[in-house]
Amino acid sequence: MTTVSAFIPAQSSRAVSLSPKRFFADLKISAKIITLVALAGVLTAVVGLVGQRALVDLRDTNKDIANVSSHKTILALDAKSDWIDLRRLILRSLLAPSSADAVDQAQKADAQFTAVRADFDALTKMGLDPRDTKTLDEQVLPNIAATEVLWTDKIKPLAMNPNRTAAQTHAAAVLVADKFGPLANSVADGAEKISTANQADTQAEVKDATKSASRA
């Protein structure tokens, strides 16, 4: 008796590979169109989101520049300007043609000290970085205090003395040149240093914002 064997065709061991390219090629024309439109929509959304984020970052940077960095620069320049006016008032008090005029200039100088301190107080409240804080604490504020003491205790009494002698006038001139001048110059230099540093910070922020927008 002959045994009949059933033979089952062997299946190929190689599985049909699937790839995005093959999958897309097998799609119908309508499906391909829909897929492409959907991809275009996704890409448009991504580009829009990236661009929107870049604009938000740029807006935030501009706001920071306007409200912080530039404002610090302006305050430092205002402080320097008020300090220069103070120096002029002190010199005018010494050179006043009359006692009444000397008193008037001296009173204005006293008020100007208050204005200068207000400028630097406002600058401090803005939140200074360690660099500017060091300049303010080590150079500006101590010299303002020393200048005010020199003005109150020595220069102002001479300026308001209607009967001062030539020797006293000379002594006042020496005080202004040898002591008051260097202290006043140090305060002005400190204000300029803070202003220049914040101008550099502003320029760096603008540059970084421009780069971020360009990358986006």
ZIKASUL-V376184 format. One record per pair of residues at least 24 apart in sequence whose ideal C-beta (glycine too) atoms are under 10 Angstrom apart, sorted by the first residue. I is the first residue (numbers start at 1). J is the second residue. If there is no record, write none. Layout:
BEGIN
I:J
I:J
END
This chain:
BEGIN
47:216
50:215
50:216
51:213
51:216
52:216
53:212
53:216
54:209
54:212
54:213
54:214
54:215
54:216
55:213
55:216
57:208
57:209
57:212
57:213
57:216
58:206
58:209
58:210
58:212
58:213
58:216
59:209
60:209
61:205
61:206
61:208
61:209
61:210
61:212
61:213
62:205
62:206
62:209
64:201
64:202
64:205
64:209
65:201
65:202
65:203
65:205
65:206
65:209
66:202
67:126
68:126
68:127
68:198
68:201
68:202
68:205
69:126
69:198
69:199
69:200
69:201
69:202
69:203
69:204
69:205
69:206
70:198
70:199
70:201
70:202
70:205
71:122
71:123
71:126
71:198
72:122
72:123
72:126
72:127
72:128
72:129
72:132
72:194
72:195
72:197
72:198
72:199
72:201
72:202
73:123
73:194
73:195
73:196
73:197
73:198
73:199
73:200
73:201
73:202
74:123
74:195
74:198
75:118
75:119
75:120
75:121
75:122
75:123
75:124
75:125
75:126
75:191
75:194
75:195
75:198
76:119
76:120
76:123
76:126
76:128
76:132
76:135
76:136
76:140
76:190
76:191
76:192
76:193
76:194
76:195
76:196
76:197
76:198
76:199
77:119
77:191
77:192
77:194
77:195
77:196
77:198
77:199
78:115
78:116
78:118
78:119
78:120
78:122
78:123
78:191
78:195
79:115
79:116
79:117
79:118
79:119
79:120
79:121
79:122
79:123
79:136
79:140
79:144
79:187
79:188
79:190
79:191
79:192
79:194
79:195
80:116
80:119
80:187
80:188
80:189
80:190
80:191
80:192
80:194
80:195
81:116
81:119
81:188
81:191
82:112
82:113
82:114
82:115
82:116
82:117
82:118
82:119
82:120
82:191
83:112
83:113
83:115
83:116
83:119
83:120
83:140
83:144
83:147
83:184
83:187
83:188
83:190
83:191
84:112
84:116
84:184
84:187
84:188
84:191
85:109
85:112
85:115
85:116
86:110
86:111
86:112
86:113
86:115
86:116
86:144
86:147
86:148
86:151
86:184
86:187
87:112
87:147
87:176
87:180
87:181
87:184
87:185
87:187
87:188
88:112
89:113
89:151
90:147
90:150
90:151
90:155
90:156
90:159
90:172
90:176
90:180
90:184
91:155
91:159
91:173
91:176
91:180
92:159
93:151
93:155
93:156
93:158
93:159
93:160
93:172
94:155
94:156
94:158
94:159
94:160
94:164
94:169
94:172
94:173
94:175
94:176
95:159
95:169
95:172
95:173
96:159
96:160
96:162
98:162
99:159
99:160
99:161
99:162
99:163
100:162
102:156
102:158
102:159
102:160
102:161
102:162
102:164
103:159
103:160
103:162
105:159
105:160
106:151
106:155
106:156
106:157
106:159
106:160
107:160
109:148
109:151
109:152
109:155
109:156
109:159
110:148
110:151
110:152
110:156
113:144
113:147
113:148
113:151
113:152
116:140
116:144
116:147
116:148
116:187
116:191
117:141
117:144
117:145
117:148
119:191
120:144
120:187
120:190
120:191
120:194
123:191
123:194
123:195
123:198
126:198
128:194
128:197
128:198
129:197
129:198
129:201
131:193
131:194
131:197
131:198
131:201
132:190
132:193
132:194
132:195
132:197
132:198
132:201
133:194
135:189
135:190
135:191
135:192
135:193
135:194
135:197
136:190
136:191
136:193
136:194
138:190
139:186
139:187
139:189
139:190
139:191
139:193
139:194
140:186
140:187
140:188
140:189
140:190
140:191
140:193
140:194
141:187
141:190
142:183
142:186
142:187
142:190
143:182
143:183
143:184
143:185
143:186
143:187
143:188
143:189
143:190
144:183
144:184
144:186
144:187
144:190
145:183
146:179
146:180
146:182
146:183
146:184
146:186
146:187
147:179
147:180
147:181
147:182
147:183
147:184
147:186
147:187
148:183
149:183
150:175
150:176
150:179
150:180
150:183
150:184
151:175
151:176
151:180
151:183
151:184
154:179
154:180
155:179
155:180
END
